[in-house]
Amino acid sequence: MDENTLIQLAKKGELDAFNQLILMYQDMAFNVAYRIMNDEAQAADATQDAVISMYRRFDTYRGGSFKAWFMRIVTNACYDALRWQKRRPTIALEPETDDGERIESPYWLEDNEAKPDEELEKKELEAAIQHCINALPNKFKTVFLLIDVNGDDYETVAQSIQRPVGTVKSRLSRARQRMQKCLQGFGELLPDIFRLNAKNDDEQVTEPIP
Amino acid sequence: MNKLPNLSPKAFEALSAYIDSQLSPEESIAVEKRLSSSVSYQKHYERIKAMRTAMRALPKHKAPRNFILTRAEAAEAKRGRNWSRAFGLAFSLCAVFLVVLLGYDGLSNGLFAMKKEAPSEASVALYTTDMDESAQTLEPESPQAISARDMKDDSSDQPVLLSWGNPTSKDVMAGGSIEQADTIEENRMFTSQSSSSIDPGETSYRNGIAPEMLTEDGLVKIFLNDPETGLIHICDPIYGCGLGGGGSVESNDFPMTEETEPLDIQSGVHLVDPNRIYYDPVRGNYFLCASMVSCNAQSLVAETNDEVQHENAFPLILGLDHENEGELISASPQFTQDIPEPETAPYEEAYPEQPLTGPCDNDSDHQIYLQDQLNLWLKIGAAGLAILFGIIWLIIRRR
């Protein structure tokens, strides 16, 4: 059955049709949730909450991209969970230093000698990127994850966040700027392509950029 | 090693959108033109594109399990939805009820504003006239009128004294003599013994009117004492006297028209200072006195058949409303501290206090107060319930 048919059936209360729709997009939803929560268990909880919420108010779905609607509910569920966590701090899962400071990116302290270099590099990059994603403001983070990580188009994301395409464009641009700036701090951990410093003398640039 | 110069936010956004093919054809051409001419711009382009590629190459975390709902979970989800709906509906109803109450209040205040009592004062008629070629334009108000109004009790319904005619240079009919009351310090009363009738269109004055008989702006009253009936006839230089021939109208109820019959001159014409007129509310007598202490039976200007009781008298300012063809109106009685209150104050006679039948049960003001209180508490209750239901609804929605 195609998506539209499933949606019509789900609106009538067909649980199986609803579950079919969930199965179609749950990986994408969980991936976004994971990138926001940075924790698999919490991402799973947020995704489950989002599914329950969707079922509860499925009759309020007014059409448009179901994927966009799903992503919106998932991201909202994630931010709600993060707000709850702020009010009720839990035991840090991240290791801490002797002074009690969290080590946000412990990956680099792991013993990676046994891992192949390429895989190691990928892990390092992912960790650095995730670190910078965590530092983004929520409204930039959502747009950045949906477009650059999920691969959605601007129109779908505009439906998700219920804003015009121009807002999506602006927020994504600012998210990318911040990501670049954040990634610079990782220096040698990053591949050359991410470094904004000129590598060779040939790359000296003197003209101003307006 | 030189750093790559930063892009402006606008330039960065254009480049970012260009990479995602989100620019219009014209904008794309502009970006491409710049890319071909600027090395640093091209570097930025490569950076952004590389970052986007890296983001999309990030490993995708698959769902660790299926997030589909079981029948039981679905039923539970619906139950929660029903509660949410119930509280949402309750919140909406309370909010609507509150809006209706507020709207009703607004409409009531706007459309049914409390009626304010009409001012009890009679409107002051400003009067100007030319009595004849030599007549002067009258002052809009006589000092007596002003003084009467100033001394008037604000709560009184009594009309305000109006100005009225200037005395002309007409001669008083010959033959008259000034009759002085023993107790009056200055000449105040004049009695005409002329047998001529009084022309309603004009009034004759006796020669030698004492200046004290005139007001500051030259106004004067003329009282005609009818000894037979004891009634005062009020005469005006313009309208003359009303109800000649011993009219049967009592004092203070004396409509005057221009078509008045000549008054019997034998009744006598008195020129008096209106400030010196005292009124006995008990007997209805008018006294012309220099002051209260100098009032006695000889000061009587007009009387009833009853015995004179001047100690109950108080000053009374009388005037004529020229706007209403000389209708007599009177100012409020002017009470002074040394004048005892009359047995029956005119105001109290006219507006006796209504006794309450119970503890404010029949008091309309109290009813209105109770209604207002009920209205207020209904609004508070509706607002409180709306807030409560709204909070519960939001909490349930988030669960």
Chai-1 contact restraints between the chains, C-beta under 6 A:
chainA,res_idxA,chainB,res_idxB,connection_type,confidence,min_distance_angstrom,max_distance_angstrom,comment,restraint_id
A,L15,B,A74,contact,1.0,0.0,6.0,A-B,restraint_1
A,N19,B,I68,contact,1.0,0.0,6.0,A-B,restraint_2
A,I22,B,F67,contact,1.0,0.0,6.0,A-B,restraint_3
A,I22,B,I68,contact,1.0,0.0,6.0,A-B,restraint_4
A,Q26,B,A63,contact,1.0,0.0,6.0,A-B,restraint_5
A,Q26,B,F67,contact,1.0,0.0,6.0,A-B,restraint_6
A,D27,B,K62,contact,1.0,0.0,6.0,A-B,restraint_7
A,D27,B,A63,contact,1.0,0.0,6.0,A-B,restraint_8
A,F30,B,A63,contact,1.0,0.0,6.0,A-B,restraint_9
A,N31,B,K60,contact,1.0,0.0,6.0,A-B,restraint_10
A,N31,B,H61,contact,1.0,0.0,6.0,A-B,restraint_11
A,Y34,B,H61,contact,1.0,0.0,6.0,A-B,restraint_12
A,A44,B,P64,contact,1.0,0.0,6.0,A-B,restraint_13
A,T47,B,F67,contact,1.0,0.0,6.0,A-B,restraint_14
A,Q48,B,F67,contact,1.0,0.0,6.0,A-B,restraint_15
A,V51,B,F67,contact,1.0,0.0,6.0,A-B,restraint_16
A,I52,B,A77,contact,1.0,0.0,6.0,A-B,restraint_17
A,Y55,B,L69,contact,1.0,0.0,6.0,A-B,restraint_18
A,Y55,B,A77,contact,1.0,0.0,6.0,A-B,restraint_19
A,R56,B,A77,contact,1.0,0.0,6.0,A-B,restraint_20
A,R56,B,R81,contact,1.0,0.0,6.0,A-B,restraint_21
A,E126,B,L58,contact,1.0,0.0,6.0,A-B,restraint_22
A,D148,B,R52,contact,1.0,0.0,6.0,A-B,restraint_23
A,D148,B,M55,contact,1.0,0.0,6.0,A-B,restraint_24
A,V149,B,M55,contact,1.0,0.0,6.0,A-B,restraint_25
A,G151,B,R56,contact,1.0,0.0,6.0,A-B,restraint_26
A,Y154,B,Q22,contact,1.0,0.0,6.0,A-B,restraint_27
A,K169,B,A17,contact,1.0,0.0,6.0,A-B,restraint_28
A,S173,B,F12,contact,1.0,0.0,6.0,A-B,restraint_29
A,S173,B,E13,contact,1.0,0.0,6.0,A-B,restraint_30
A,S173,B,S16,contact,1.0,0.0,6.0,A-B,restraint_31
A,R176,B,S16,contact,1.0,0.0,6.0,A-B,restraint_32
A,Q177,B,F12,contact,1.0,0.0,6.0,A-B,restraint_33
A,I193,B,A50,contact,1.0,0.0,6.0,A-B,restraint_34
A,L196,B,L4,contact,1.0,0.0,6.0,A-B,restraint_35
A,N197,B,M1,contact,1.0,0.0,6.0,A-B,restraint_36
A,N197,B,K3,contact,1.0,0.0,6.0,A-B,restraint_37
A,A198,B,M1,contact,1.0,0.0,6.0,A-B,restraint_38
A,A198,B,N2,contact,1.0,0.0,6.0,A-B,restraint_39
A,Q204,B,N2,contact,1.0,0.0,6.0,A-B,restraint_40
A,V205,B,V39,contact,1.0,0.0,6.0,A-B,restraint_41
A,V205,B,S40,contact,1.0,0.0,6.0,A-B,restraint_42
A,I209,B,P5,contact,1.0,0.0,6.0,A-B,restraint_43
A,I209,B,L7,contact,1.0,0.0,6.0,A-B,restraint_44
A,I209,B,S40,contact,1.0,0.0,6.0,A-B,restraint_45
